[in-house]
Amino acid sequence: MHSDGQHKSRGRGYGFLIIAHIAALLPLAWLCLDAARGQLGFNPIREVTLRTGRYGLVLLVLSLACTPVYVLSGWRQTIVLRKLFGLYGTGYIVLHFMVFAGWDYGFQLDLIWIEIRDRRFIQVGLLALLILIPLAITSTRWWMRRLGKHWKRLHRLVYLADLLAVLHFLLLVKADRRRPLVYGAIVLVLLVVRIPFVRDALASMRRSGSLPRRQRENHNS
C-alpha cells in the first residue's frame, strides 16, 4: 500500500512537471505559429523582440514567486517550479538578446557596440543577462556540491537580475509605463516576503491557521 501511494505521488509529480514544461513552452510555440502564418505585423523583428522579452520577464517573476507561495501554502512542488521557471525565463531572455544581436544587427559587433554604448536600457538588460547566464549554468546539483555554501550566495544575484530586467523594461517604454511599474511592484513585494522576519511570520500564520490533515481527521472522529 505504501509503495502504491509512493508511485501515485511520483506519477502526479511527473504529470505536474510535464504540464509546467508545456506551459513554459507554449508562448514560444505560439510565437512560431504566428511567424509561420505571417502574423507578426509590419515589423516582425520588433514584435519577436518584445514578445520574447515579455515571456522571459513573466517567467522570472513566476520563479521569484515560488518561494513565497511555498511559505504561504507549504506546497513543495513550487520549489521544483522555481528552478524550472527560472531556466525557461533565462532561455527566453537569451533568445530576446539573440534576436536583437543576430536578426536585427546580423552579429555586426561594431553596430551592436554602438547600440549598447548609446542606449541605457540595453546596458541594463545586458547586465541582467550576464547575471542570469552563470546562474543557469550553475543550477545543477553538481555545481551545488562544488560551490558549497557559496552556491546560495551566488544565486541570490537572481534578485538583482530580476530588478534589472524590470528596469530594462521601464527604460524601454516611452509612454505608458504602467505595465513595467506593475512588474516592479510585484517583484518588490516578492522580495519583501523573503526578508527573514516577514517570511517567518507568514509561515507561522500558515501553521497556526490550519491543523495538519491527520490531526484534523482525529479531531473530527
Secondary structure, 3 states (H helix, E strand, C coil): CHHHHHHHHHHHHHHHHHHHHHHHHHHHHHHHHHHHCCCCCCCHHHHHHHHHHHHHHHHHHHHHHHHHHHHHHCCCHHHHHHHHHHHHHHHHHHHHHHHHHHHHCCCCHHHHHHHHHHCHHHHHHHHHHHHHHHHHHCCCHHHHHHHCHHHHHHHCHHHHHHHHHHHHHHHHCCCCCHHHHHHHHHHHHHHHHCCHHHHHHHHHHHHHHCCCHHHHHHHHC
